[in-house]
Amino acid sequence: QVQLVESGGGLVQAGGSLRLSCAASGSIASINVMGWYRQCPGKQRELVATITLGNSTNYADSAKGRFTISRDNAKNTVFLQMNSLKPEDTAVYYCNANCRTHGSTWYLWYWGQGTQVTVSS
């Protein structure tokens, strides 16, 4: 019903920048919160940043001052601008969205398939 597709991952040197995008598609009536999470091998998935429909943002301490989350509501897309990247930012980054589909009164959480970000030292 809802698909999230991430793009923009890749390999970058420490200190560099990447911009991730995630487009939601399907029978979407409304999207409340959108966000980015990441997971390193052998570790639990962790929050990076979230943004509400009203553009209120929340960041993990590790992302504050370096990452910026934004969204384009008309295109059901969320972005993550990542600057001053560090090797410890290496992970698979997942998009997450709280969506209500047409004909439903419920909001459900959806996940993208993930995009790899690798930061070399």
Backbone torsions as a table, in degrees:
resi	resn	phi	psi	omega
1	GLN	NA	-42.1	177.8
2	VAL	-128.1	131.9	177.2
3	GLN	-121.2	137.7	175.2
4	LEU	-116.9	126.3	-178.1
5	VAL	-123.8	117.0	179.0
6	GLU	-90.8	154.9	173.5
7	SER	-153.9	164.6	175.2
8	GLY	105.0	-5.1	177.7
9	GLY	-71.8	172.5	179.2
10	GLY	160.4	-164.2	-179.0
11	LEU	-105.1	130.9	-179.8
12	VAL	-143.5	151.6	176.8
13	GLN	-79.1	155.2	177.0
14	ALA	-55.3	137.8	-176.5
15	GLY	91.9	-11.3	-178.8
16	GLY	-83.4	-174.8	-176.5
17	SER	-131.9	152.4	172.0
18	LEU	-142.4	151.6	175.9
19	ARG	-123.9	116.1	177.9
20	LEU	-93.7	145.8	175.9
21	SER	-128.4	150.5	176.5
22	CYS	-143.3	118.3	-180.0
23	ALA	-106.2	128.9	176.9
24	ALA	-97.9	136.3	178.9
25	SER	-139.9	164.4	-178.1
26	GLY	124.5	-162.6	-177.0
27	SER	-84.5	67.3	-173.0
28	ILE	-94.2	125.6	174.9
29	ALA	-95.6	-37.4	-178.0
30	SER	-160.5	145.9	174.0
31	ILE	-121.3	124.0	180.0
32	ASN	-86.6	-94.5	-178.4
33	VAL	-89.3	139.3	170.7
34	MET	-124.1	151.1	-177.1
35	GLY	-161.3	173.8	176.4
36	TRP	-125.0	136.5	175.2
37	TYR	-127.9	163.7	176.7
38	ARG	-141.8	156.6	-179.3
39	GLN	-142.0	125.0	175.5
40	CYS	-94.8	154.9	179.5
41	PRO	-55.9	130.6	177.6
42	GLY	78.8	3.2	-179.3
43	LYS	-121.0	164.0	177.8
44	GLN	-76.1	154.0	175.2
45	ARG	-66.8	136.4	-177.8
46	GLU	-128.4	152.5	178.7
47	LEU	-68.1	138.2	170.1
48	VAL	-106.4	-55.1	-178.6
49	ALA	-164.3	151.7	174.4
50	THR	-134.0	159.2	178.2
51	ILE	-144.9	134.5	-179.4
52	THR	-88.9	173.8	177.7
53	LEU	-59.4	-31.4	178.7
54	GLY	-88.8	10.4	176.6
55	ASN	71.0	23.6	168.9
56	SER	-78.7	135.0	-174.5
57	THR	-117.4	156.3	177.0
58	ASN	-142.7	135.0	-176.9
59	TYR	-127.3	146.6	167.3
60	ALA	-67.5	152.6	-179.7
61	ASP	-56.3	-36.1	-178.0
62	SER	-67.6	-19.7	-176.9
63	ALA	-99.9	-19.2	-176.1
64	LYS	-60.1	132.2	177.9
65	GLY	84.7	-13.1	-179.4
66	ARG	-118.8	-34.9	-176.7
67	PHE	-109.0	148.3	175.9
68	THR	-133.4	124.4	177.1
69	ILE	-99.8	142.1	177.8
70	SER	-150.1	168.8	-180.0
71	ARG	-146.7	154.2	174.2
72	ASP	-117.6	101.5	-174.6
73	ASN	-66.3	-31.8	-179.8
74	ALA	-66.0	-27.7	-178.5
75	LYS	-108.6	6.3	-179.4
76	ASN	50.8	45.8	-175.3
77	THR	-126.7	141.3	175.8
78	VAL	-122.0	145.6	-177.1
79	PHE	-123.5	155.1	171.7
80	LEU	-136.0	107.7	175.4
81	GLN	-88.1	120.4	-176.8
82	MET	-116.2	116.9	179.0
83	ASN	-115.4	164.7	178.6
84	SER	49.0	48.5	-176.0
85	LEU	-65.7	146.2	-179.3
86	LYS	-120.7	157.0	177.5
87	PRO	-55.4	-32.7	179.8
88	GLU	-71.6	-6.5	173.2
89	ASP	-82.2	-6.2	179.4
90	THR	-61.7	125.5	-176.5
91	ALA	-177.8	171.9	166.5
92	VAL	-90.3	126.2	-178.2
93	TYR	-101.5	128.7	-177.1
94	TYR	-114.5	138.4	173.2
95	CYS	-90.3	147.2	-177.1
96	ASN	-140.5	139.5	-179.7
97	ALA	-147.7	143.6	178.8
98	ASN	-103.3	103.3	-168.1
99	CYS	-119.5	147.6	170.5
100	ARG	-114.0	127.4	179.9
101	THR	-91.9	161.3	-180.0
102	HIS	-60.6	134.1	-180.0
103	GLY	87.1	-2.6	-179.9
104	SER	-113.9	151.9	175.2
105	THR	-104.6	-0.8	-175.2
106	TRP	-104.0	145.3	169.7
107	TYR	-97.9	133.2	177.6
108	LEU	-122.3	154.9	178.6
109	TRP	-93.1	137.0	178.9
110	TYR	-127.1	152.0	-179.6
111	TRP	-125.4	147.3	170.0
112	GLY	-83.5	179.0	-176.1
113	GLN	-85.7	-12.4	177.4
114	GLY	97.6	150.0	175.6
115	THR	-135.7	135.6	-175.4
116	GLN	-80.7	131.2	172.0
117	VAL	-119.4	123.7	179.4
118	THR	-124.6	124.0	-179.9
119	VAL	-112.8	117.9	-179.1
120	SER	-91.6	148.5	-178.5
121	SER	-89.0	NA	NA
